[in-house]
Amino acid sequence: MITQRVELHRILMRGPGDVSGLTRLLQSGALAAGDIVAILGKTEGNGGVNDFTREYACRAFAHALAPHLRCGPEEVEARIAMVMSGGTEGVLSPHASVFTRRKAEAGNGKAKRLVVGISHTRAFLPEELGRAAQIDETARAVRVAIADAGIGDVSDVHFVQVKCPLLTAERIEEAFARGQRTVTDDGYASMAYSRGASALGVALALGEISGPIDERAVLTDWGLYSAVASASAGIELAYSAVVVMGNSASAASDCVIGHALMRDAIDLGGVMQAFASIGLDAAPGLNGHAADRVINVFAKAESSPDGLVRGYRHTMLDDSDITATRHARAAVGGLIAGVAGCGAVYVSGGAEHQGPPGGGPIAVIAHTNSGSTPSLAPRNDHKNGAVNFAVNTEIGPID
């Protein structure tokens, strides 16, 4: 039986246009461009409507891969799920996670291993964002991605990343000219609506909530959420890209993914539970072989909408200088980095309907204990190049 073998390569970046790490991996033969199915990046923009570092990074990766794939950059973005999340506040380090997938002999049918599936929604009209059309179309795309991953049981889905559109003044005006009204006329607020509708679409596809979903629940009914959804809104696309990560007994990967829920932004127990779900003891922090096994961590960060964290007032929602999502990314990013021992972790802000209010899902991908694990170079050697060229390739930018 032929199945998929998924590998993950973490590439450190000096800026949103730095693809030198990817170039080195391609030149060394550590990965083949044709095997790449998804790229999830953290860029150092503000994470807002005008964060063009996301588009810049997408274009840079597409142009770098186009010659290898013998197609134009636009086709690269159509073939590969590009998800760029803006904002590396605090100790978060800009980087990209490159997922590859190729055919291989099936696993032993006992231990479940990492699989990945991708899909895209159709392009959305401006007036569809944050409403039923986006929820239902996202649910459809998630089901397609689950099938693409070869996952037969939705309980084996551990993280669903959605990159969704947002509203700009131009898009709002275009809808108005056709006699249509958008869910909001505020571009920044539209990001939350788009993320929220996307997350509810994930929950609907996975059976976490039953449909049909009243679109008025978006950003109002916080009891509706997905435990594995991660949605990031951006100006660079009009459709949504979907990446489903899970485990399958037929997979031939040497990696495994697990997840947990953070109940709030300081839920250290939830972080440790995510590591424990794949057999890693994260107390009091990862080190040695345990740290070497971790490939990357993916999480959502949220400033609690009621203005409280465990009964104590927070000021993230009232800060006129720094948006709440930036505060949340910095807080949660520091918490996770302290456990993982590394700032190059994927933490996305704005967790509307992605976990309970004020919290969010966290997933960990790591090497399995089985088989041989390659010895890793010291972690302070990043600036000089590759740390290792195995299932987890971590490479720094070219000096």
C-alpha positions as CSV (number, residue, x, y, z in Angstrom):
1,M,0.0,0.0,0.0
2,I,1.3,3.5,-0.9
3,T,0.7,6.3,1.5
4,Q,2.2,9.7,2.3
5,R,5.4,10.6,4.1
6,V,5.3,14.1,5.6
7,E,8.4,16.0,6.6
8,L,8.7,19.4,8.2
9,H,11.5,21.9,7.7
10,R,11.8,25.0,9.9
11,I,13.6,27.9,8.2
12,L,14.8,30.9,10.1
13,M,14.3,34.3,8.4
14,R,16.1,37.7,8.6
15,G,13.2,39.4,7.0
16,P,9.9,38.7,5.1
17,G,11.8,38.5,1.8
18,D,14.6,36.2,3.1
19,V,14.3,32.9,1.3
20,S,18.0,32.0,1.5
21,G,17.3,29.1,3.9
22,L,14.9,27.6,1.5
23,T,17.4,28.1,-1.3
24,R,20.1,26.2,0.6
25,L,17.7,23.3,1.3
26,L,16.8,23.0,-2.4
27,Q,20.5,23.3,-3.5
28,S,21.6,20.7,-0.9
29,G,18.9,18.2,-1.9
30,A,17.4,18.2,1.6
31,L,14.0,18.8,0.0
32,A,12.5,18.8,-3.5
33,A,10.4,21.7,-4.6
34,G,7.8,19.4,-6.1
35,D,7.2,17.8,-2.6
36,I,6.2,21.1,-0.9
37,V,2.5,21.3,-0.1
38,A,2.3,24.1,2.4
39,I,4.4,26.9,3.9
40,L,3.4,28.5,7.2
41,G,5.4,31.6,8.1
42,K,5.6,34.1,10.8
43,T,6.6,37.6,9.5
44,E,7.6,40.7,11.5
45,G,4.8,43.0,10.4
46,N,2.0,44.4,12.6
47,G,-0.5,41.7,11.8
48,G,-3.1,44.3,10.8
49,V,-4.9,45.2,7.7
50,N,-1.8,47.0,6.2
51,D,0.7,44.3,7.1
52,F,2.2,43.8,3.7
53,T,5.0,41.6,5.0
54,R,2.6,38.6,4.6
55,E,2.2,39.3,0.9
56,Y,5.9,40.1,0.5
57,A,6.8,36.8,2.0
58,C,4.3,34.9,-0.1
59,R,5.7,36.5,-3.3
60,A,9.3,35.8,-2.2
61,F,8.7,32.1,-1.6
62,A,6.7,31.8,-4.9
63,H,9.4,33.5,-6.9
64,A,12.1,31.3,-5.3
65,L,10.2,28.1,-6.1
66,A,8.9,29.0,-9.6
67,P,12.1,28.0,-11.5
68,H,12.2,24.7,-9.6
69,L,8.6,23.9,-10.4
70,R,8.9,25.3,-14.0
71,C,5.9,27.5,-13.6
72,G,5.0,31.1,-12.8
73,P,4.9,32.5,-9.3
74,E,1.1,32.8,-9.5
75,E,0.8,29.1,-10.2
76,V,3.1,28.3,-7.2
77,E,0.7,30.1,-4.9
78,A,-2.2,28.1,-6.4
79,R,-0.4,24.8,-5.9
80,I,1.1,25.4,-2.5
81,A,-0.9,26.5,0.5
82,M,0.8,29.7,1.6
83,V,-0.1,30.9,5.1
84,M,1.8,33.9,6.4
85,S,0.9,35.2,9.8
86,G,2.0,38.7,10.7
87,G,3.4,39.7,14.0
88,T,6.5,38.4,15.9
89,E,6.2,40.5,19.0
90,G,8.2,39.8,22.1
91,V,10.6,36.8,21.8
92,L,8.9,35.3,18.7
93,S,11.4,34.7,15.9
94,P,10.5,35.1,12.2
95,H,10.6,31.8,10.5
96,A,8.8,29.5,8.0
97,S,7.6,25.9,8.4
98,V,7.8,24.1,5.1
99,F,5.7,20.9,4.8
100,T,6.7,18.3,2.2
101,R,4.7,15.3,1.2
102,R,5.7,12.3,-1.0
103,K,4.5,8.8,-1.7
104,A,6.0,6.0,0.5
105,E,5.3,2.6,1.7
106,A,2.6,2.5,4.3
107,G,3.4,2.3,8.0
108,N,2.8,-0.6,10.2
109,G,-0.9,0.2,10.7
110,K,-0.5,0.5,14.5
111,A,1.3,3.7,15.5
112,K,-0.3,6.8,14.0
113,R,2.0,9.3,12.3
114,L,1.8,12.8,10.8
115,V,-0.3,13.4,7.7
116,V,-1.1,16.7,6.0
117,G,-3.9,17.7,3.6
118,I,-4.5,21.0,1.8
119,S,-7.4,22.7,-0.1
120,H,-8.7,26.1,-1.1
121,T,-12.1,27.7,-0.9
122,R,-13.5,29.6,-3.8
123,A,-12.9,33.4,-3.9
124,F,-15.3,35.2,-1.6
125,L,-17.3,38.3,-2.4
126,P,-16.7,41.1,0.2
127,E,-20.2,40.8,1.5
128,E,-19.7,37.1,2.2
129,L,-16.9,37.5,4.8
130,G,-18.0,36.9,8.3
131,R,-21.3,35.4,7.2
132,A,-22.9,32.0,6.4
133,A,-21.3,31.7,3.0
134,Q,-17.8,31.8,4.5
135,I,-18.7,29.4,7.2
136,D,-20.2,26.8,4.8
137,E,-17.6,27.2,2.1
138,T,-14.8,26.8,4.7
139,A,-16.4,23.7,6.1
140,R,-16.5,22.2,2.6
141,A,-12.8,23.0,2.0
142,V,-11.9,21.5,5.4
143,R,-13.6,18.2,4.4
144,V,-11.7,18.2,1.2
145,A,-8.4,18.7,3.0
146,I,-9.2,15.9,5.5
147,A,-9.7,13.6,2.6
148,D,-6.5,14.8,0.9
149,A,-4.7,14.0,4.2
150,G,-6.2,10.5,4.2
151,I,-7.7,10.9,7.6
152,G,-10.6,8.6,8.2
153,D,-11.6,9.7,11.7
154,V,-11.9,13.4,12.6
155,S,-10.6,12.7,16.1
156,D,-7.2,12.3,14.4
157,V,-7.3,15.9,13.2
158,H,-5.1,18.0,15.6
159,F,-4.7,21.3,13.9
160,V,-6.5,23.1,11.0
161,Q,-4.8,26.2,9.7
162,V,-6.9,28.6,7.6
163,K,-5.6,31.7,5.9
164,C,-8.6,33.9,5.1
165,P,-9.3,37.2,3.5
166,L,-10.2,40.6,5.1
167,L,-12.0,43.7,4.0
168,T,-10.2,46.8,2.7
169,A,-11.8,50.2,2.0
170,E,-11.7,49.3,-1.7
171,R,-13.4,46.0,-1.2
172,I,-16.1,47.5,1.0
173,E,-16.8,50.2,-1.6
174,E,-16.9,47.6,-4.4
175,A,-19.7,45.8,-2.5
176,F,-21.5,49.0,-1.8
177,A,-21.4,49.9,-5.5
178,R,-23.3,46.7,-6.2
179,G,-25.9,47.5,-3.6
180,Q,-24.4,45.0,-1.0
181,R,-23.5,45.7,2.6
182,T,-20.5,44.1,4.2
183,V,-20.6,42.7,7.8
184,T,-18.6,45.7,8.9
185,D,-17.1,48.8,7.3
186,D,-14.0,48.6,9.5
187,G,-11.1,46.8,7.9
188,Y,-9.5,45.8,11.2
189,A,-12.8,44.5,12.6
190,S,-13.3,42.5,9.4
191,M,-10.3,40.4,10.3
192,A,-12.0,39.1,13.5
193,Y,-15.2,38.4,11.5
194,S,-13.3,36.5,8.9
195,R,-11.3,34.5,11.4
196,G,-14.4,33.8,13.4
197,A,-16.5,32.5,10.5
198,S,-13.5,30.4,9.3
199,A,-13.2,28.8,12.7
200,L,-16.9,28.0,12.9
201,G,-16.5,26.4,9.4
202,V,-13.8,24.2,10.8
203,A,-15.9,23.3,13.8
204,L,-18.8,22.4,11.5
205,A,-16.7,20.2,9.3
206,L,-15.3,18.3,12.2
207,G,-18.7,17.9,13.9
208,E,-17.6,19.9,16.9
209,I,-20.8,21.9,16.5
210,S,-23.9,21.0,14.5
211,G,-25.3,23.0,11.6
212,P,-26.7,25.0,10.2
213,I,-25.0,27.8,12.0
214,D,-26.7,31.1,12.4
215,E,-24.3,33.7,11.0
216,R,-25.3,36.0,13.8
217,A,-23.3,33.8,16.1
218,V,-20.1,35.1,14.7
219,L,-18.4,37.2,17.4
220,T,-21.4,36.9,19.7
221,D,-21.9,33.2,20.8
222,W,-18.5,32.4,22.4
223,G,-19.8,29.0,23.4
224,L,-19.3,27.9,19.8
225,Y,-15.7,27.1,19.0
226,S,-13.3,24.6,17.5
227,A,-10.6,23.0,19.6
228,V,-8.2,22.7,16.7
229,A,-8.9,25.7,14.4
230,S,-6.4,28.4,13.7
231,A,-7.4,31.2,11.4
232,S,-5.3,34.1,10.2
233,A,-6.7,36.9,8.1
234,G,-4.7,38.8,5.4
235,I,-4.9,41.3,2.7
236,E,-3.0,39.1,0.2
237,L,-5.8,36.8,-0.9
238,A,-9.5,36.7,-1.8
239,Y,-10.0,33.0,-1.0
240,S,-9.0,30.9,2.0
241,A,-6.2,28.4,2.1
242,V,-6.7,25.4,4.4
243,V,-4.1,23.1,5.9
244,V,-5.2,20.1,7.9
245,M,-2.7,18.4,10.2
246,G,-3.4,15.0,11.8
247,N,-2.2,11.5,12.4
248,S,-2.9,8.3,10.5
249,A,-2.0,4.7,11.1
250,S,-1.2,4.2,7.4
251,A,1.3,7.1,7.3
252,A,5.0,6.5,6.8
253,S,6.1,9.7,8.6
254,D,8.7,9.8,11.4
255,C,6.7,12.6,13.1
256,V,3.6,12.8,15.2
257,I,1.3,15.7,16.1
258,G,-0.8,16.2,19.3
259,H,-2.7,19.1,20.7
260,A,-4.4,20.6,23.7
261,L,-6.5,23.7,24.6
262,M,-5.1,26.7,26.4
263,R,-8.0,28.1,28.6
264,D,-6.4,31.5,28.8
265,A,-3.3,33.4,27.8
266,I,-1.3,32.2,30.9
267,D,-2.4,28.5,30.8
268,L,1.0,26.8,31.3
269,G,-0.8,23.6,32.1
270,G,-2.4,23.6,28.7
271,V,0.9,24.1,27.0
272,M,2.5,21.3,28.9
273,Q,-0.5,19.1,28.1
274,A,0.1,19.6,24.4
275,F,3.6,18.3,24.7
276,A,2.5,15.5,26.9
277,S,0.0,14.4,24.3
278,I,2.9,13.2,22.2
279,G,4.9,11.8,25.1
280,L,7.0,14.7,26.0
281,D,7.5,15.8,29.6
282,A,7.8,19.6,29.4
283,A,8.4,20.2,33.1
284,P,10.2,22.4,33.9
285,G,11.1,23.0,30.3
286,L,12.3,21.0,27.4
287,N,16.0,20.2,27.2
288,G,18.3,17.6,25.8
289,H,16.8,14.8,23.7
290,A,13.2,16.0,24.4
291,A,14.0,19.5,23.0
292,D,15.7,17.9,20.0
293,R,12.6,15.9,19.2
294,V,10.3,19.0,18.8
295,I,10.0,20.3,15.3
296,N,7.6,23.2,15.9
297,V,4.7,24.4,17.9
298,F,1.6,26.1,16.5
299,A,-0.8,28.0,18.7
300,K,-3.5,30.8,18.8
301,A,-3.4,33.7,21.2
302,E,-6.3,35.7,22.4
303,S,-7.0,38.7,24.7
304,S,-9.9,37.6,26.7
305,P,-13.0,39.5,25.5
306,D,-14.4,40.1,29.0
307,G,-11.3,42.0,30.0
308,L,-10.2,39.6,32.7
309,V,-7.7,36.8,33.0
310,R,-8.6,34.6,36.0
311,G,-10.4,37.5,37.6
312,Y,-7.7,40.0,37.1
313,R,-8.3,43.0,34.8
314,H,-6.1,43.2,31.7
315,T,-5.7,46.3,29.5
316,M,-5.0,44.7,26.2
317,L,-8.4,45.7,24.7
318,D,-8.1,49.3,25.8
319,D,-4.6,50.1,24.6
320,S,-4.7,52.7,21.9
321,D,-1.0,52.3,21.0
322,I,-0.8,48.5,20.6
323,T,-3.6,46.3,19.3
324,A,-4.9,43.5,21.5
325,T,-3.7,40.8,19.1
326,R,-0.1,42.0,19.4
327,H,-0.3,42.0,23.2
328,A,-1.7,38.4,23.0
329,R,0.9,37.1,20.6
330,A,3.7,38.5,22.8
331,A,2.3,37.0,26.0
332,V,1.5,33.6,24.7
333,G,4.6,33.5,22.5
334,G,6.8,34.1,25.6
335,L,5.0,31.4,27.6
336,I,5.4,28.8,24.8
337,A,9.0,29.7,24.0
338,G,9.9,29.4,27.7
339,V,8.7,25.8,27.6
340,A,10.0,24.9,24.2
341,G,13.3,26.6,24.7
342,C,13.0,28.3,21.3
343,G,11.4,31.5,20.1
344,A,10.8,30.2,16.5
345,V,7.3,29.0,17.3
346,Y,4.2,29.8,15.3
347,V,1.8,31.9,17.5
348,S,-1.0,33.6,15.7
349,G,-3.2,36.4,17.3
350,G,-6.9,36.6,17.2
351,A,-8.6,33.4,18.4
352,E,-12.3,34.2,17.8
353,H,-14.1,30.9,18.1
354,Q,-10.7,29.1,18.1
355,G,-10.8,27.6,21.5
356,P,-12.7,29.1,24.5
357,P,-12.8,32.8,24.9
358,G,-9.4,34.2,25.9
359,G,-7.7,30.8,25.1
360,G,-6.9,28.9,22.0
361,P,-5.6,25.6,20.6
362,I,-1.9,24.6,20.7
363,A,-0.4,21.8,18.7
364,V,3.1,20.2,18.8
365,I,4.8,18.3,16.0
366,A,7.8,16.2,17.0
367,H,9.9,13.2,16.0
368,T,8.7,9.9,17.3
369,N,10.8,7.8,19.7
370,S,11.0,5.0,17.2
371,G,13.9,4.6,14.9
372,S,17.1,6.6,15.0
373,T,17.0,10.3,15.8
374,P,19.8,12.4,14.1
375,S,22.2,14.2,16.4
376,L,21.6,17.9,16.3
377,A,24.1,20.7,16.2
378,P,24.1,23.2,19.0
379,R,21.1,25.5,18.9
380,N,23.3,28.6,19.0
381,D,24.7,27.7,15.6
382,H,21.7,29.1,13.7
383,K,23.5,32.0,12.1
384,N,26.1,29.7,10.5
385,G,23.5,27.5,8.6
386,A,21.8,24.3,9.0
387,V,21.2,22.7,12.4
388,N,20.2,19.3,10.9
389,F,19.0,17.8,7.6
390,A,16.5,15.2,8.7
391,V,12.7,15.2,9.1
392,N,13.2,18.4,11.1
393,T,15.4,20.7,9.1
394,E,16.2,23.9,10.9
395,I,18.3,26.2,8.8
396,G,19.4,29.8,9.3
397,P,19.7,32.5,6.6
398,I,22.9,32.8,4.6
399,D,25.5,35.2,6.1
